[in-house]
């Protein structure tokens, strides 16, 4: 009995000792998971020592470390790899600090799940807030949900679902978010932001709101540092003054300058400027377009085209060059006009007395099915609806050719009302390959009805060569040569029907086989049919006059064209 008691006592003694050693070993294991973490049992708090915070020399720290918690719990039986932290939790992974109300540390996978008042801090520039965080210490990916805010200096990104990749320093959302900086507010369904590069990318229902405009897009790239928006998809920029459409380009929201590609469009009060590339300065109010340019005025129904166009919305001025063409489509039949340079000048903009001047120079060529014209320079003034042609002007209407030193054409609702040919006026009508009706004088006035020339008045030293025709077969009867002071001619179907002299006149009728050679052609006769534009494409082909075929000039003071006016101003 005594031996049995001693043996039993001995065994119990060693059992208690073994249990005590196991308990001590368990406590040491719990303590060792934080490398010498000391527990303050009086207040039930967990605090990391200074020695723990210092990583091993020459080795980067990769484990998520506990810095502080009011309370730590662990259930080694049911969840042996999980530590429960409650109250004022502070964690650290490399340079990133994490704060929350409570957390779970998953030791085997080196991850953290944080709840309530979550905050992440990296340096003094990046702060991320949210209600929930899952942080994977292996991939360094932070998943934040509910009331998430990423703040990088003066830039703030808000969303309910944010993933932040620390390896690439990139945050991205996919259920809607808003990015705000000092200048703009941007929203989209999906987006990403890099605190390192200060670049953000937005997709789906993108909207950039600025106090002066609103930009909507499908895809947009934006720099919070330069405030430059890079357009990567169909986009509209709308302000009180204008509307811009582009699918590719950049827009500086500070300088309000845009460089746009891929047939971008600038619209302002019915004027639409389109080109392969556009430059626009909103502050200075001007736009430039390059290559295949078209500036369309849908209000006045006219258009400028060329490979370069400039338009100032503050002054209403425009310039087109490099295959420049002006098109007036206000009537059923469009008028096409080409010159080296086309310039639009607006006077008294936004007033009741506003009017415009259209200037064309040099090598002007115009075509419409009923009227064609050629001259060196031209000015159209909307105040009196007058178009003035300078330097060797020629006007064709059907078989009629009119020319002089200067031609003024007065318009009525974009159709010709009447034309005034000043000095050395000459009109020629081709009858066949050798016979021409001709009238010359000091000046000539041609009157039009519904676009057709019906009456012509010729004044001063009038000379006439006229071939009457048979009504039945339109064959030539004879040739009348006449001289007088004032002639009135009447036309039908764009051909001369009859002429009436007013006042004293002399004339001679010649049979067709007895016409003197010197009488068949007037002294100023010229026939420029080879110069005449054949169609709207032909206006770009300049053809000069043949040697010796020039209009004899009068000895009066030369006409001052826009070109000469420009030279005189420069000389001053």
QUIFENSUL-V843556 format. One record per helix or strand. SS is the DSSP state (h for helix, s for strand). FROM is the first residue (numbers start at 1). TO is the last residue. If there is no record, write none. Layout:
ss=SS from=FROM to=TO
ss=SS from=FROM to=TO
//
This chain:
ss=h from=2 to=32
ss=s from=38 to=40
ss=s from=45 to=47
ss=h from=50 to=53
ss=s from=65 to=69
ss=s from=71 to=75
ss=s from=79 to=93
ss=s from=96 to=106
ss=s from=111 to=122
ss=s from=126 to=136
ss=s from=141 to=152
ss=s from=155 to=165
ss=s from=170 to=173
ss=s from=177 to=180
ss=s from=185 to=188
ss=s from=190 to=194
ss=s from=199 to=210
ss=s from=213 to=223
ss=s from=228 to=231
ss=s from=235 to=238
ss=s from=243 to=246
ss=s from=248 to=252
ss=s from=257 to=268
ss=s from=271 to=281
ss=s from=286 to=297
ss=s from=302 to=312
ss=s from=317 to=321
ss=s from=325 to=328
ss=s from=335 to=338
ss=s from=341 to=347
ss=s from=355 to=367
ss=s from=371 to=381
ss=s from=386 to=397
ss=s from=400 to=412
ss=s from=415 to=430
ss=s from=436 to=449
ss=s from=452 to=466
ss=s from=469 to=469
ss=s from=476 to=476
ss=s from=478 to=492
ss=s from=495 to=511
ss=h from=512 to=514
ss=h from=538 to=540
ss=h from=562 to=571
//
